[in-house]
């Protein structure tokens, strides 16, 4: 019974982390495209996120995906 509950918990944590990282990547793409559009049409100095926030958001999203893929990599003892 404990293995079933632990497996469900692991799947839930994986799904939550995966969805959070996908949403972060989508936000990065949308912000980048909107910023490029506004810079092209209106103001060359326009920024949605000033400083290095967009780069930090991008790096954190990809590092979260990298961490999830490392933690939940296939192993023999997980399928026993």
MIDOSE-1310 file (N, C-alpha, C; in nm, 2 decimals, decimal comma, always signed):
residues 80
xxxx	+0,08/-0,12/+0,00/+0,00/+0,00/+0,00/+0,09/+0,13/+0,00; +0,20/+0,12/+0,08/+0,28/+0,24/+0,08/+0,35/+0,27/-0,05; +0,39/+0,16/-0,12/+0,45/+0,18/-0,26/+0,35/+0,24/-0,35; +0,23/+0,21/-0,34/+0,13/+0,27/-0,43/+0,11/+0,42/-0,40
xxxx	+0,10/+0,45/-0,27/+0,09/+0,59/-0,24/+0,21/+0,67/-0,27; +0,33/+0,61/-0,25/+0,46/+0,68/-0,29/+0,47/+0,70/-0,44; +0,42/+0,60/-0,52/+0,43/+0,61/-0,66/+0,33/+0,72/-0,71; +0,21/+0,73/-0,65/+0,12/+0,83/-0,69/+0,17/+0,97/-0,65
xxxx	+0,24/+0,98/-0,54/+0,30/+1,11/-0,49/+0,41/+1,15/-0,59; +0,49/+1,05/-0,63/+0,60/+1,08/-0,72/+0,55/+1,13/-0,86; +0,44/+1,06/-0,90/+0,38/+1,11/-1,03/+0,32/+1,25/-1,02; +0,26/+1,28/-0,90/+0,20/+1,41/-0,88/+0,30/+1,52/-0,88
xxxx	+0,41/+1,49/-0,81/+0,52/+1,59/-0,80/+0,59/+1,61/-0,94; +0,60/+1,50/-1,01/+0,66/+1,51/-1,15/+0,57/+1,59/-1,24; +0,44/+1,56/-1,24/+0,34/+1,63/-1,32/+0,34/+1,78/-1,29; +0,34/+1,81/-1,16/+0,34/+1,95/-1,11/+0,46/+2,02/-1,16
xxxx	+0,58/+1,96/-1,14/+0,70/+2,03/-1,19/+0,71/+2,04/-1,34; +0,66/+1,94/-1,41/+0,66/+1,95/-1,56/+0,57/+2,06/-1,61; +0,45/+2,06/-1,55/+0,35/+2,17/-1,59/+0,41/+2,31/-1,56; +0,47/+2,32/-1,44/+0,53/+2,45/-1,40/+0,64/+2,49/-1,50
xxxx	+0,72/+2,40/-1,54/+0,83/+2,43/-1,63/+0,78/+2,46/-1,77; +0,68/+2,39/-1,81/+0,62/+2,42/-1,95/+0,55/+2,55/-1,95; +0,48/+2,59/-1,84/+0,42/+2,72/-1,83/+0,52/+2,83/-1,83; +0,63/+2,81/-1,76/+0,74/+2,91/-1,76/+0,80/+2,93/-1,89
xxxx	+0,82/+2,82/-1,97/+0,88/+2,83/-2,10/+0,78/+2,90/-2,19; +0,65/+2,87/-2,18/+0,55/+2,94/-2,27/+0,55/+3,09/-2,23; +0,56/+3,12/-2,11/+0,56/+3,26/-2,07/+0,68/+3,33/-2,13; +0,80/+3,27/-2,12/+0,92/+3,32/-2,18/+0,90/+3,35/-2,33
xxxx	+0,85/+3,25/-2,40/+0,83/+3,27/-2,54/+0,73/+3,38/-2,58; +0,62/+3,39/-2,50/+0,52/+3,49/-2,53/+0,58/+3,63/-2,50; +0,65/+3,64/-2,38/+0,71/+3,77/-2,35/+0,81/+3,81/-2,45; +0,89/+3,72/-2,50/+0,99/+3,75/-2,60/+0,93/+3,79/-2,73
xxxx	+0,83/+3,72/-2,78/+0,76/+3,76/-2,90/+0,69/+3,89/-2,89; +0,62/+3,92/-2,78/+0,55/+4,05/-2,76/+0,66/+4,16/-2,75; +0,76/+4,14/-2,68/+0,87/+4,24/-2,67/+0,93/+4,27/-2,80; +0,95/+4,17/-2,88/+1,01/+4,19/-3,02/+0,91/+4,26/-3,10
xxxx	+0,78/+4,23/-3,09/+0,68/+4,30/-3,17/+0,67/+4,45/-3,14; +0,67/+4,48/-3,01/+0,66/+4,62/-2,96/+0,79/+4,69/-3,00; +0,90/+4,63/-2,99/+1,03/+4,70/-3,02/+1,03/+4,72/-3,17; +0,98/+4,63/-3,25/+0,98/+4,65/-3,40/+0,88/+4,76/-3,44
xxxx	+0,77/+4,76/-3,38/+0,67/+4,86/-3,43/+0,67/+4,99/-3,36; +0,70/+5,00/-3,23/+0,68/+5,12/-3,16/+0,81/+5,18/-3,10; +0,87/+5,11/-3,01/+0,98/+5,17/-2,93/+1,09/+5,08/-2,92; +1,21/+5,12/-2,97/+1,33/+5,03/-2,97/+1,38/+5,00/-2,84
xxxx	+1,35/+5,08/-2,73/+1,40/+5,06/-2,60/+1,30/+4,99/-2,50; +1,19/+4,94/-2,55/+1,09/+4,88/-2,47/+1,13/+4,75/-2,42; +1,10/+4,72/-2,29/+1,12/+4,60/-2,22/+1,01/+4,56/-2,13; +0,96/+4,44/-2,14/+0,86/+4,40/-2,04/+0,92/+4,37/-1,90
xxxx	+1,03/+4,30/-1,90/+1,11/+4,28/-1,78/+1,24/+4,34/-1,79; +1,27/+4,44/-1,71/+1,40/+4,51/-1,72/+1,51/+4,43/-1,66; +1,63/+4,47/-1,68/+1,75/+4,40/-1,63/+1,76/+4,26/-1,69; +1,79/+4,16/-1,60/+1,81/+4,03/-1,65/+1,70/+3,93/-1,61
xxxx	+1,58/+3,98/-1,59/+1,47/+3,90/-1,54/+1,43/+3,79/-1,64; +1,42/+3,83/-1,77/+1,38/+3,74/-1,87/+1,48/+3,63/-1,89; +1,61/+3,66/-1,88/+1,71/+3,56/-1,89/+1,71/+3,46/-1,77; +1,68/+3,52/-1,65/+1,68/+3,44/-1,53/+1,55/+3,34/-1,54
xxxx	+1,44/+3,39/-1,59/+1,32/+3,31/-1,60/+1,35/+3,20/-1,70; +1,42/+3,23/-1,81/+1,45/+3,13/-1,91/+1,54/+3,02/-1,86; +1,65/+3,07/-1,79/+1,74/+2,97/-1,73/+1,67/+2,88/-1,62; +1,59/+2,94/-1,54/+1,53/+2,86/-1,43/+1,43/+2,76/-1,49
xxxx	+1,36/+2,80/-1,60/+1,27/+2,70/-1,66/+1,34/+2,58/-1,72; +1,45/+2,61/-1,79/+1,52/+2,50/-1,85/+1,60/+2,42/-1,75; +1,65/+2,48/-1,64/+1,71/+2,41/-1,54/+1,61/+2,32/-1,46; +1,49/+2,37/-1,45/+1,39/+2,29/-1,38/+1,36/+2,16/-1,47
xxxx	+1,35/+2,18/-1,60/+1,33/+2,06/-1,69/+1,45/+1,97/-1,68; +1,57/+2,02/-1,68/+1,69/+1,94/-1,67/+1,69/+1,86/-1,54; +1,65/+1,93/-1,43/+1,65/+1,86/-1,30/+1,55/+1,75/-1,30; +1,43/+1,78/-1,35/+1,32/+1,68/-1,35/+1,36/+1,56/-1,44
xxxx	+1,43/+1,58/-1,55/+1,47/+1,47/-1,64/+1,58/+1,39/-1,57; +1,66/+1,46/-1,49/+1,77/+1,38/-1,42/+1,71/+1,30/-1,30; +1,62/+1,36/-1,23/+1,57/+1,29/-1,11/+1,48/+1,18/-1,15; +1,40/+1,19/-1,25/+1,30/+1,09/-1,29/+1,35/+1,01/-1,42
xxxx	+1,48/+1,00/-1,43/+1,53/+0,91/-1,54/+1,50/+0,77/-1,51; +1,48/+0,69/-1,62/+1,45/+0,55/-1,60/+1,56/+0,47/-1,53; +1,51/+0,40/-1,43/+1,60/+0,31/-1,35/+1,53/+0,18/-1,33; +1,61/+0,07/-1,32/+1,55/-0,06/-1,31/+1,47/-0,07/-1,18
xxxx	+1,52/-0,02/-1,07/+1,46/-0,04/-0,94/+1,33/+0,03/-0,93; +1,30/+0,13/-1,02/+1,17/+0,20/-1,01/+1,06/+0,12/-1,07; +1,09/+0,02/-1,16/+0,99/-0,06/-1,22/+0,97/-0,19/-1,16; +1,03/-0,22/-1,05/+1,02/-0,35/-0,99/+0,89/-0,36/-0,90
